[in-house]
Amino acid sequence: MKERLDPIHAAKVFVETNFRHCRGALLAGSVVRGQETATSDLDIVVFDETLMNSYRESLVAFGWPIEVFVYNLTSYKVFFEKDRKAAKPSMPRMVSEGIILKDTGIMESIQQEAKALLEAGPEAWSTDTIRTKRYFITDVLDDLRGSDDRKERLFCVNTLSDLVSEFILRTEQKWIGSSKWVIRSLEAHDHELAVRFVEAFEHFYRTDETEHIIEFVESVLEPYGGRLFDGFSIGKAEAERTKEKH
């Protein structure tokens, strides 16, 4: 790989070279947060009103791997809303934290829109949703407790990691994440709880013992009624209403 330019300079040159007529652009990601590593890329968001459709592209330029996200002046709103519904605000986060590379008078309002979305948080889970999530976590816990196969337990534990991290954050109306953003989101919410989470799962991976994970997961479920199996149903009420009509 060629010698890298300074990240901000590289991003500015990239935008000027490839999107000279865009209305605005910004640099986001780990280099902006001061968390870059040897494998970090440049996340560049571009707003180009001449485009009919949004797109994303990966390439290497100026010694950097670059991820470029290109939107027109309305299509970015679709992605904001998609991320809000999924409770994974990757696009709004990039926009809100980004360093402006080019601005023709649009970036302040777009960044404020992103910040307002982040501050509002995702939609609250309904009581029914929490019950459903409790049921599926209970189901995986039972699979874990009943399995004497190491390979099966690995996949049960991995599934629990996703389900329980989501449950912790969404029941508190907090944003969730994927990959490294799972632990970042947990730490931002409750550092002590995040430590307990990691310790419980690390203990299993080191020793193959499941007790710590089971105890931790049950402690997470307990304020919401604990495990759930007996009496749980999905769709029964609607089925009975349909039956009565006939």
C-alpha positions in Angstrom: 0.0 0.0 0.0 1.3 3.5 -0.9 2.2 5.9 1.9 -1.0 7.3 3.4 -1.9 10.9 3.3 -3.3 12.5 6.4 -6.9 11.2 6.6 -8.6 14.6 6.4 -6.4 15.7 3.5 -7.0 12.4 1.7 -10.7 12.6 2.2 -10.8 16.2 0.9 -8.8 15.3 -2.2 -11.0 12.3 -2.8 -14.1 14.4 -2.7 -12.7 17.1 -4.9 -11.5 14.5 -7.4 -14.6 12.4 -7.6 -17.5 14.6 -6.4 -16.5 18.1 -7.5 -20.1 19.2 -7.9 -21.6 17.7 -4.8 -23.5 19.9 -2.4 -21.8 18.6 0.8 -19.5 15.9 2.1 -18.1 14.7 5.4 -15.5 12.3 6.9 -16.8 10.0 9.7 -15.8 6.7 11.4 -12.9 5.7 13.6 -10.4 8.2 12.4 -12.8 11.0 13.4 -13.3 9.5 16.9 -9.6 8.9 17.4 -10.1 5.1 17.4 -8.4 4.2 14.2 -6.4 1.0 13.9 -4.1 -0.4 11.2 -7.1 -1.7 9.3 -9.3 1.4 9.6 -10.8 2.9 6.5 -12.1 6.3 5.7 -15.9 6.6 5.8 -16.9 9.4 3.5 -20.5 10.6 3.1 -21.4 12.6 0.1 -24.6 14.5 -0.8 -25.1 15.0 -4.5 -28.4 16.3 -5.6 -27.9 15.2 -9.2 -28.2 11.5 -8.4 -31.5 9.6 -8.7 -30.4 6.8 -6.4 -28.1 6.3 -3.4 -25.2 4.0 -3.5 -22.2 2.7 -1.5 -18.8 1.9 -2.9 -15.5 0.5 -1.5 -12.1 1.3 -3.0 -8.5 2.2 -2.2 -7.1 5.6 -2.9 -4.4 7.8 -1.5 -3.1 4.9 0.6 -6.5 4.4 2.3 -9.3 1.9 2.0 -12.3 4.1 1.5 -16.0 3.4 2.1 -18.1 6.1 0.3 -21.8 6.5 0.9 -23.5 8.7 -1.7 -27.0 10.2 -1.3 -29.1 12.9 -2.9 -30.8 15.5 -0.8 -33.8 13.4 0.0 -32.6 9.8 -0.2 -30.6 10.0 3.0 -33.8 10.4 4.9 -34.9 6.9 3.8 -31.7 5.5 5.4 -32.1 7.6 8.5 -35.6 6.1 8.9 -34.4 2.6 8.1 -31.7 2.8 10.8 -34.2 4.2 13.3 -36.6 1.3 12.8 -33.7 -1.2 13.1 -32.4 0.6 16.2 -28.9 0.6 14.6 -28.1 4.2 13.8 -25.0 3.8 11.7 -25.9 6.4 9.1 -27.1 9.1 11.5 -24.1 8.5 13.7 -21.7 8.9 10.8 -23.4 12.1 9.8 -23.7 13.6 13.3 -20.1 13.0 14.2 -18.5 13.7 10.8 -15.9 16.4 10.0 -17.3 18.5 7.2 -15.2 18.3 4.0 -17.4 20.4 1.8 -20.5 22.5 2.4 -22.7 24.6 0.2 -25.0 25.5 3.0 -26.7 22.2 3.7 -24.6 20.3 6.2 -25.6 22.1 9.4 -29.3 21.2 8.9 -28.5 17.6 7.9 -26.2 17.1 10.9 -28.8 18.6 13.3 -31.4 16.2 11.9 -29.0 13.3 12.6 -28.3 14.5 16.1 -32.0 14.9 16.9 -32.7 11.4 15.7 -29.9 10.0 17.9 -31.0 11.9 21.0 -34.6 10.7 20.6 -33.5 7.1 20.6 -35.3 4.1 19.0 -39.0 3.3 19.5 -39.8 1.8 22.8 -40.5 -2.0 22.9 -44.1 -2.9 23.6 -45.1 -5.2 26.4 -45.8 -7.9 23.8 -42.4 -7.5 22.2 -40.7 -7.9 25.6 -42.7 -11.0 26.3 -41.8 -12.5 22.9 -38.1 -11.7 23.4 -38.2 -13.3 26.9 -39.7 -16.4 25.4 -37.0 -16.8 22.7 -34.2 -16.1 25.2 -35.7 -18.8 27.5 -35.8 -21.2 24.6 -32.1 -20.8 23.9 -31.3 -21.0 27.6 -33.1 -24.3 27.8 -31.2 -25.6 24.8 -27.9 -24.5 26.4 -28.7 -26.2 29.7 -29.8 -29.4 28.0 -26.9 -29.8 25.6 -23.9 -32.0 26.3 -22.3 -31.2 22.9 -19.6 -28.5 23.0 -20.3 -27.5 19.4 -24.0 -27.0 20.1 -23.3 -25.0 23.2 -21.0 -22.7 21.3 -23.8 -21.7 18.9 -26.3 -21.4 21.8 -24.0 -19.1 23.6 -23.4 -17.0 20.4 -27.1 -16.7 19.9 -27.6 -15.7 23.5 -25.0 -13.0 23.2 -27.0 -11.3 20.4 -30.4 -11.8 22.0 -29.4 -10.6 25.5 -27.4 -7.6 24.3 -30.4 -6.6 22.3 -32.7 -7.2 25.2 -30.6 -5.1 27.6 -30.4 -2.1 25.3 -33.9 -2.1 23.7 -35.8 -2.5 27.0 -34.0 0.7 28.0 -34.9 2.3 24.7 -31.2 2.5 23.7 -29.6 2.0 20.3 -28.1 -1.3 19.5 -25.2 -2.3 17.2 -23.5 -5.0 15.3 -20.0 -6.5 15.7 -17.8 -4.1 17.7 -20.7 -1.7 18.2 -22.4 -4.3 20.4 -20.0 -3.9 23.3 -19.6 -0.1 22.6 -23.3 0.3 22.9 -23.4 -1.8 26.1 -20.6 0.2 27.6 -22.2 3.5 26.7 -25.4 2.3 28.5 -23.9 0.7 31.6 -20.2 0.1 32.0 -20.5 -2.2 35.0 -23.2 -4.3 33.3 -21.0 -4.5 30.2 -18.2 -5.9 32.3 -20.4 -8.5 33.8 -21.7 -9.4 30.4 -18.2 -10.0 29.0 -16.9 -11.8 32.0 -19.8 -14.3 31.9 -19.3 -15.1 28.3 -15.5 -15.2 28.5 -15.8 -17.7 31.4 -17.7 -20.1 29.1 -15.2 -19.8 26.2 -12.3 -20.5 28.6 -13.8 -23.3 30.7 -16.9 -24.6 28.8 -18.9 -24.0 32.0 -22.4 -22.5 31.4 -23.4 -21.5 34.9 -22.1 -17.9 34.8 -23.9 -17.2 31.5 -27.2 -18.7 32.8 -27.0 -16.7 36.0 -26.3 -13.5 34.1 -29.0 -14.0 31.6 -31.6 -14.8 34.3 -30.6 -11.6 36.2 -31.2 -9.6 33.0 -34.7 -11.2 32.5 -35.7 -11.0 36.2 -36.9 -7.4 36.3 -39.2 -8.2 33.4 -40.7 -11.3 34.8 -37.9 -13.8 34.3 -38.0 -16.8 32.1 -41.1 -17.3 30.0 -42.5 -20.6 28.6 -45.8 -21.6 30.3 -48.7 -19.6 28.9 -46.8 -17.9 26.0 -48.5 -17.8 22.6 -48.2 -15.9 19.3 -51.3 -15.4 17.2 -53.8 -17.3 19.3 -56.1 -14.3 19.9 -56.2 -13.4 16.2 -56.9 -17.1 15.3 -59.8 -17.2 17.8 -61.3 -14.0 16.5 -61.1 -15.3 13.0 -62.7 -18.6 14.1 -65.6 -16.7 15.7 -66.3 -14.8 12.5 -66.8 -18.1 10.7 
